[in-house]
Amino acid sequence: PPLRYGRARRPATTAIFGNGGASFGTNKFMRAPMGTAEPGLNIVYGGAQAYRHAGRTNVAYLDGRVDSVMRPHQGELAEDGLLDLMGYPENGFLSSDDRAYDPNWTASDAAASASSTGG
C-alpha cells in the first residue's frame, strides 16, 4: 500500500530522490544498501548515489527539502566485487544500513541489522 505522508515517522531524513551512480553509469533507481526489496546485491550496488559534486551528492527528502550530502557509505553487506561495481568511493550509499531510505526505520531495525550481519 502507498505510504501516506502523515504515517512516515521520519520525513525529514528519508531520501526519495538523489544523484544515481555506479561504475557502469547507473541503474536509474536509488537503492537501500540492505537489499530487502531487490532480488540481488548486484542490483542494490548498481543503485548507489553519485558523489560527483565536489565529493557531495544531492538528495531530495520526503518532507520536500533538498540537501547536499558528504561521506559515501559502503553498506553493511559490502564486498570487494560489489564495491568495484558501485565505483566506491566516487559512488556510495547515504547510510550503511537502510535508515536513510526507510521512512519508518527505528532503532530496533538497527539492532536487527547488527545481529544479522554479526555487528
N, C-alpha and C positions, 0 to 999 in steps of 0.2 A: 504493500500500500504506500501511497505517497506520504512524504513527511510534511506535516503542516508546521509552519514557522513557529508557532506558539508551543509546539511539542519538542522542539530542539532544545536540549539542555545547554548547548554551547555555541550559539550562532556567531559570536564574536571571534571564535578561534577555530571554526570549521571551514576548511578550504573547499570551494566549489569549482573554481577555475584557476588555471595557472599556466605558465610557460612550460610546455612539454619539451622533453629532450631525452635522447638516448644516443648511443654511439652511432647508430644507423639512421638517425633522424628522430622520429618519434612514432608511437602507435596511435597518436591523436587523443588518447584518453588518459587523464590523470589517474594513477592507481595508488592505493594504500599499500604499504610495504608488507603487511602480513598475509596477503593473498587469500583472504577469506571468501571473496566473491568471484575470483578468477580461476580458470582451470589449470593454471600452471605458473610457476615463478618466472619463466621467460617472458610471459605476458606482463606480469607485475613489474619486472625490472625494465621493461621496454616503455613503461608509462611513468617515468620519473619526471622531475622538474628540471628545466634547464637553468642553470645559474650563469647566464650569459650577459648579464648587465653589471659589469664590474664586480663579478663574483656574487651577484644577487639574483633572485628570481622574483617575479611579480605574481601576487596571489590575490584573488578575489574571495572574500569570505561570505558566509551565509547571511550576515547582517547587512551586506551591501558595501562594506568597507574594502578598499584595495590597499595593499601594502607591499613593500619590497623587503624580502627576507634574505638573510645571510645564513651560511653554515648548512651545507647539504648533509643529510644523514644517509648512511649506508643501508639501513634497515636491519632488523634483528636476524633475518634469515640470509644475510649476505654471504656469498661465497665468491672466490676469485672470478669464476666464469660469469656470474651474474653481474659483478661489478664492472667487468670488461664490457658486457652487453650494455649496461647502463651508461658507461662512459664516465664513471666516478673518478674524480671529484667535480668535473665540469657539470655533471648532472647528479641528482640525488633526490631523496625524499624530504618532505617538510618535517618529519619526525621519524624516529627509529621504529616506532610502533604505529598503530592506527589513530592515535589521539588527534592528529591534525586534520583527519579526514572524516571522522565519525562524529556526528552531531550529538550523540548520546553516550560518548565514551566516558567511563568512570574510573576511579582508582581501582576498583575491583577488576576492571579489564586489564589494567597494568599488572596486577598480581597474577592473573590467569596467564597473561602473555609471558611473564617472567618464569612461571613454573613450567610452561610448555616448551620454553627454549633453554631451560636449565639455568636461568639467571636469577 
